[in-house]
Amino acid sequence: MKIILWVFLITFFPTGVFATADGPDHFSVTKVKNWDVLNIRAKPHYKANKIGSIPYNGNCVQNLGCEGGLTLKEYSTLTEAQKKAILKKRPRWCKVNYQGTIGWVNARYLGEGTCP
């Protein structure tokens, strides 16, 4: 059955329709005050050089992949306090493309978004 599905996908979608990153294709900015921006960093660290920003209501932020954060097992089995401790040590960062600027943002400020 898997082979038939694979042949179907290759035949009818030869250029590929598969996402290049886990999660949504696009994000929107959340939890940022209306007078502030979400910084885009050169590397996935809060002290990395700022290379751009996204407004508090930014949308159409392309997801290029995320790293860090909780594993599924951790998310499913740990207490909220344990999860918070892990996220402090291992925050989740996502590589994004916003209007041509490619860099890293803290995932706590991202939600599923759209892009017209």
N, C-alpha and C positions, 0 to 999 in steps of 0.2 A: 504494500500500500504506500509506503514512504517513497519508493522508487517512482511509482506512478505520479504522486504529487510533485516530486522533484522534476520529472520530465514535463509535466504540465506547466509548472512555473517557469522553467527554462524556455519552453516553447512559446508561451504567450507573453512573457515578461523578460525578454532577453537582456534588456539593459538593467534589470534589477529593480525591485521595489522594496528592498529590505532596508530598514533603518540602520544607520551606522552607529547608533548609540542606544543603550538601554534607556527606558523611560520615554517620556513624551518627545515628539519631534521639536516642539517649541515650548518655551517657558514664558511666564509673565512674572513681573516683580511683585512681591508681597512683603508685608511687614516693614516697609520703609516709609518714614514720615513724608508728608507731602512737600516739605521744604528740603528734603535730602535726596541723595542719589545712591545707587548701588555701584560700588567701585569694581572695575574690571582690573584684575591684577595679572602681572606677567607670569606668575607661578602660583600654585595652589597653597598660598600662605598669606596670612593677614599682613605680614610685614613686607611682602614682595612689592616691587615697583607698581604703582598705579599707571595703567596705560589707557584708561578710558573710564566711562561711567554710563550708567543706564538710569533714566529718570524713575522716580518713585512709582509711576504708573506704566512703565515700559512693558511692551508686549512684543511678540514676534522675535523672541530671543532664541536663536537656534541652539539646540542641544548637540554638543559634540562629544559628550561622554562625561561621566562623573566618577569620582574615586573617593575612598574613605567612607566614613559613616558606619552604620550598623550592618552586620550581616543579617540575613533572614532569620537565622537561628537566634541571634542575640535579640533581635526585635521581637521575636515570638516568645522568648523564655525569660528575659530579664525584667526586673522591676523598673519603674520609671527612674528611680534614683540611679540604678546601675547603668541604664541607657544614657542618662545625662552625663555620668562620669566618663563613659566611653567616648561620647560625642565631644566632650571637652578635650580629650587626648587625641581623638581621631576625627576631626570635623569632616563633613562631606563637602567637597568642592566640585564644581562642574565647569568644564571647558565650554565656552559659548562663543557664538558669533553674533554680535549686535551691530548692525549697520556697518559691517566691514571690519570692526574691531574684534579680534580673536584673543581671548584670554580667559582667566579663571575668576569665578565668583563663588561666594559662600552659598551653598545650597539651601541654607535655612531661609533665605530671602527669595526663593524661587517656588513657583507653583505651576501647574500645567497651564499652558497658554495656547494661543492660536496665532495663525499668520494668514492674512487674506491672500 
